[in-house]
Amino acid sequence: MGSLLRHAGTVTCAALAAVIIWQARHSQPEVLVKFRAEQVEEYCKAGIIGTGRLFSDEEMAAIRAGLDERISVATKDGKVRSEDLLNLHFNDTWLLELASHPRVLDLASQLLDSDGVRIFTTRILSKPARTGYAVPWHQDSNYWPLNPLRVTSLWLAVDDADAGNGAMQTINFTVAPTARSENLPVEQTSKEGGAHFDLNIRQDAIAPYEDQAVTLVLKRGEASFHDAWLPHNSPPNTSSRRRCAWIVRYTPASTKLIPGKRKLFGDDYEMLLVR
Ligand SMILES: O=C(O)CCC(=O)C(=O)O
């Protein structure tokens, strides 16, 4: 497994132990088809759960090739960064099928405790080697005008992800219980912008928890699901390795968009019912 580095400050024993426990709990040789009851319980407690291996090496080779192709087409003219490839599934059947993979929908359905599942958004967030951007501390809940605001996000590692190449870090609900249902104070860093992170948790609000952040070290083909309210970030990728993720947000069938709150989600925004 990759080495553990802390985003800021030194490695603490608690943080190191948290990562070791994370890795031990979430690695298994076979692909995961169903969460055990204790995994669902852990998700409810912590706001995040690892799937271990979600796709086989063979499946991942095809997924990676398909995503690489989309990245190269979408970034060809240099107008959009590979971190910001949002909602391509609306015009791409292959991506819609990937987002609707039955194994993933079964797992999302378990975590949402809902037979019916919608795709809310998809994103390819591929941090190129050396110049990959940092994602600031945020809660997704701040961005999403949904009622009820129940979302689980699949984060599939398309490349190995570790602290060296900008893996995601989380502050679990066990550490910051108020974050479970409240937005921590934010500062708006720029005007609202589609794929950009502009509602960052204020430094003074995140500081008390930062030394207990967990780095999600995942091998290609492994994944995690996180809750909409979970505080998370990721450092820049200054390494020589790319760090690419395929991210899909799922809601229960009953969740509705509240139109007019954010530009990206207009009256005609479609939350596709896929199960
Ligand atoms: O991939 C990352 O570094 C951040 C992803 C993220 O913010 C999210 O999935 O909500």
The ligand as an SDF file (V2000), in Angstrom:
LIG
                    3D

 10  9  0  0  0  0  0  0  0  0999 V2000
  -11.7690   13.2910   -6.0030 O   0  0  0  0  0  0  0  0  0  0  0  0
  -11.5320   14.2010   -5.2250 C   0  0  0  0  0  0  0  0  0  0  0  0
  -10.3850   14.5450   -4.9700 O   0  0  0  0  0  0  0  0  0  0  0  0
  -12.6450   14.9070   -4.5310 C   0  0  0  0  0  0  0  0  0  0  0  0
  -13.9590   14.2750   -4.8010 C   0  0  0  0  0  0  0  0  0  0  0  0
  -15.1060   14.9420   -4.1550 C   0  0  0  0  0  0  0  0  0  0  0  0
  -15.0320   16.0240   -3.6550 O   0  0  0  0  0  0  0  0  0  0  0  0
  -16.3740   14.2190   -4.1390 C   0  0  0  0  0  0  0  0  0  0  0  0
  -16.4700   13.1070   -4.6530 O   0  0  0  0  0  0  0  0  0  0  0  0
  -17.3530   14.7420   -3.5690 O   0  0  0  0  0  0  0  0  0  0  0  0
  1  2  2  0
  2  3  1  0
  2  4  1  0
  4  5  1  0
  5  6  1  0
  6  7  2  0
  6  8  1  0
  8  9  2  0
  8 10  1  0
M  END
$$$$
